[in-house]
Amino acid sequence: MVTENDLNKLRTLQEIIFEKIGLEKNVQEIPKLLGTQEELLTRLKKTFIEKNQEYERVKSEEGDFRNRLIDAETAREKAEKNMDVINTQREYEALDKEIRDASEKEQQYRKDLQQRERVLVELDEQIKQHAALIEQQEMELEERRKKIEAEVTEKENQIDALRKKEIKLTENLDSEMVFKFERIIKNKMGIGIVAIKGNVCMGCHMILPVQFANQVRLGDEFVFCPYCSRILFYEESAEGEEDYFNTEDTGALSDLDDMEEDDFEDDDEEEEIINIDSEE
C-alpha cells in the first residue's frame, strides 16, 4: 500500500536527486572552463616556437651575409691596391670593373645584412613578449586550475552527502523503482512525481482510462504514467470529482508493460457504462 509517507519520501527524494544531478553536471562542465585558457596557452607556445625558429633562420642568413660582405670588402680593397701596379689601359679597365663589381656586392650585402639585423631585433622583442605572456598565462592557468579543483572537491562532497541522504531515504523502497524514478527526474526537468486529477495526468495532461485512474486512487502500488513515465498519485480536483473526469479520447496505452489487451477491453466497457450513466 502506497502511503502519504511514501509519497512524501518520493517528493523529498525528487529534490535530492535533482540537486545531485545538477551538481554532477557542474562537476563535468567545470573543467571545460579551462579549455579556452589552455587553448590560448597552446597557441602562444606554438607561436613562441615558430618565432624562435624564424629567429634562428634569420640569424643564419645574417651570418651568411656578414661573411659575403667581408669577402666583398676584401676583394675591393685588394683590387684598389692593385691599381698602383697596373701598366696598360686594358689592365686598368679590367681592374676598375672588378672594383665596381665588388663595391656593388658590398653595398647589396650591407643592405641585406642591415635588413636581417632589424628583423632579428624585432623577433627578439617578440620572443621576449611571448615568453612573458606564456609565463603569465601559465601562472593564471595554474591558479584557476587550483580554484576549479577546490570547487570540484566541494561539489563532490555535496554529492556524497546527497547520496547518503538518498541511500537512507530509499532503504525501504524498491531499487528498480528508484532507478527508474531517477531517470525520469533527469529526463523530465526534475519532476518525477505528479498528481492525477480525475483521469488527467498533471505532468503531461494526457487523459487516462478511468480504470487506470482508479488504480492510482486505490494506491496499492506505485503507478507510472504510460505517456510521460512519471509516478502518479491521486489528488481530488477543485472542481469536484465528477466534473473533472474526462472519458473522451483516452487513447491507447500500448506502452504499459503490466497491462494485457483484455484490460483495455475492460477499460472501454467501463467507460461506455460511465458515459451511459452520465447521459441518463
C-alpha positions, 0 to 999 in steps of 0.5 A, spaced: 500 500 500 502 506 497 502 511 503 502 519 504 509 517 507 511 514 501 509 519 497 512 524 501 519 520 501 518 520 493 517 528 493 523 529 498 527 524 494 525 528 487 529 534 490 535 530 492 536 527 486 535 533 482 540 537 486 545 531 485 544 531 478 545 538 477 551 538 481 554 532 477 553 536 471 557 542 474 562 537 476 563 535 468 562 542 465 567 545 470 573 543 467 571 545 460 572 552 463 579 551 462 579 549 455 579 556 452 585 558 457 589 552 455 587 553 448 590 560 448 596 557 452 597 552 446 597 557 441 602 562 444 607 556 445 606 554 438 607 561 436 613 562 441 616 556 437 615 558 430 618 565 432 624 562 435 625 558 429 624 564 424 629 567 429 634 562 428 633 562 420 634 569 420 640 569 424 643 564 419 642 568 413 645 574 417 651 570 418 651 568 411 651 575 409 656 578 414 661 573 411 659 575 403 660 582 405 667 581 408 669 577 402 666 583 398 670 588 402 676 584 401 676 583 394 675 591 393 680 593 397 685 588 394 683 590 387 684 598 389 691 596 391 692 593 385 691 599 381 698 602 383 701 596 379 697 596 373 701 598 366 696 598 360 689 601 359 686 594 358 689 592 365 686 598 368 679 597 365 679 590 367 681 592 374 676 598 375 670 593 373 672 588 378 672 594 383 665 596 381 663 589 381 665 588 388 663 595 391 656 593 388 656 586 392 658 590 398 653 595 398 647 589 396 650 585 402 650 591 407 643 592 405 641 585 406 645 584 412 642 591 415 635 588 413 636 581 417 639 585 423 632 589 424 628 583 423 632 579 428 631 585 433 624 585 432 623 577 433 627 578 439 622 583 442 617 578 440 620 572 443 621 576 449 613 578 449 611 571 448 615 568 453 612 573 458 605 572 456 606 564 456 609 565 463 603 569 465 598 565 462 601 559 465 601 562 472 593 564 471 592 557 468 595 554 474 591 558 479 584 557 476 586 550 475 587 550 483 580 554 484 576 549 479 579 543 483 577 546 490 570 547 487 570 540 484 572 537 491 566 541 494 561 539 489 563 532 490 562 532 497 555 535 496 554 529 492 556 524 497 552 527 502 546 527 497 547 520 496 547 518 503 541 522 504 538 518 498 541 511 500 537 512 507 531 515 504 530 509 499 532 503 504 525 501 504 523 502 497 524 498 491 531 499 487 528 498 480 523 503 482 528 508 484 532 507 478 527 508 474 524 514 478 531 517 477 531 517 470 525 520 469 527 526 474 533 527 469 529 526 463 523 530 465 526 537 468 526 534 475 519 532 476 518 525 477 512 525 481 505 528 479 498 528 481 492 525 477 486 529 477 480 525 475 483 521 469 488 527 467 495 526 468 498 533 471 505 532 468 503 531 461 495 532 461 494 526 457 487 523 459 487 516 462 482 510 462 478 511 468 480 504 470 487 506 470 485 512 474 482 508 479 488 504 480 492 510 482 486 512 487 486 505 490 494 506 491 496 499 492 502 500 488 506 505 485 503 507 478 507 510 472 504 514 467 504 510 460 505 517 456 510 521 460 513 515 465 512 519 471 509 516 478 502 518 479 498 519 485 491 521 486 489 528 488 481 530 488 480 536 483 477 543 485 472 542 481 469 536 484 470 529 482 465 528 477 466 534 473 473 533 472 473 526 469 474 526 462 472 519 458 473 522 451 479 520 447 483 516 452 487 513 447 491 507 447 496 505 452 500 500 448 506 502 452 504 499 459 508 493 460 503 490 466 497 491 462 494 485 457 489 487 451 483 484 455 484 490 460 483 495 455 477 491 453 475 492 460 477 499 460 472 501 454 466 497 457 467 501 463 467 507 460 461 506 455 457 504 462 460 511 465 458 515 459 451 511 459 450 513 466 452 520 465 447 521 459 441 518 463 
